[in-house]
Amino acid sequence: LAVDTAADMSSVVAEPLDLVRLSLDERILVKLRGDRDLRGRLHAYDQHLNMVLGDVEETVTTIEMDEETYEEIIKTSKRQIDMLFVRGDGVILVSPPLRTA
């Protein structure tokens, strides 16, 4: 027998930003333009997907061409950032944390 409670109704996803709302204070993955990935705790967001993330790991992927062999060399660099403001127009994807039922 299922009983609807206020808590159950607050976890309903009716529109895309609801999924982001349910990820508040959780660790999320944000993919940005320019081959940048951010993993951090979502503290705040708005309708433009401007976000404030805490305890962030930024990964930047660059592709260089070897001038002798013409092979692509893929390099990644990582850095830790305590608090970060992300401008929403650079956001490509927001992935909420994995939820197990």
C-alpha positions in Angstrom: 0.0 0.0 0.0 1.5 3.3 -1.1 0.9 6.5 0.9 1.5 9.9 -0.7 3.3 12.2 1.7 4.5 15.8 1.4 8.1 14.4 1.1 7.0 12.1 -1.7 5.4 15.0 -3.6 8.5 17.1 -3.2 10.6 14.6 -5.0 8.4 14.6 -8.1 10.1 15.7 -11.3 7.6 17.7 -13.4 10.1 19.9 -15.3 13.8 19.8 -16.1 14.9 22.2 -13.3 13.1 20.0 -10.7 15.9 17.4 -11.3 18.5 20.1 -10.5 16.5 21.2 -7.4 16.6 17.6 -6.1 20.3 17.7 -6.5 20.8 20.6 -4.1 23.6 19.8 -1.5 24.6 16.7 -3.5 27.7 16.1 -5.6 26.9 16.6 -9.4 28.8 16.5 -12.7 28.6 19.6 -14.9 30.0 19.5 -18.4 30.9 22.9 -19.8 31.9 24.2 -23.2 35.6 23.9 -24.0 36.0 20.3 -22.8 35.7 21.2 -19.1 34.1 19.0 -16.5 33.2 20.0 -13.0 32.4 17.6 -10.1 31.2 19.3 -7.0 28.5 19.9 -4.4 25.6 22.0 -5.7 24.9 24.9 -3.3 22.7 27.1 -5.4 21.3 27.6 -8.9 18.9 29.8 -10.9 16.7 29.4 -14.0 19.7 30.3 -16.2 21.7 27.4 -14.7 24.1 29.8 -13.1 25.4 27.6 -10.2 27.5 27.8 -7.1 29.5 24.7 -6.5 31.6 23.8 -3.5 34.5 21.3 -3.1 35.0 21.3 -6.9 37.3 19.1 -9.0 37.8 20.7 -12.5 39.1 18.5 -15.3 40.2 20.2 -18.5 40.8 18.0 -21.6 43.0 19.3 -24.4 43.9 17.6 -27.7 47.2 18.4 -29.2 48.7 17.3 -32.6 52.1 15.7 -32.6 53.9 17.6 -35.4 56.1 14.6 -36.4 53.6 11.8 -36.4 50.4 13.8 -36.7 48.9 11.8 -33.9 46.4 13.3 -31.5 47.7 13.6 -28.0 44.9 13.9 -25.4 46.0 15.6 -22.1 43.9 16.2 -19.0 44.7 18.5 -16.2 42.9 18.6 -12.9 42.6 21.1 -10.1 40.7 21.5 -6.8 38.6 24.6 -6.1 36.9 25.3 -2.8 34.0 27.4 -4.1 33.1 28.2 -7.7 30.5 30.3 -9.5 29.5 28.7 -12.9 27.9 30.9 -15.5 24.9 29.1 -17.0 25.5 29.9 -20.6 28.6 27.6 -20.6 26.7 24.6 -19.2 26.1 21.7 -21.6 25.0 19.0 -19.2 24.1 18.6 -15.5 24.2 15.1 -14.2 22.6 14.4 -10.8 24.0 11.9 -8.4 23.2 8.2 -8.9 20.1 7.3 -6.9 19.5 3.7 -5.9 16.0 2.7 -5.1 
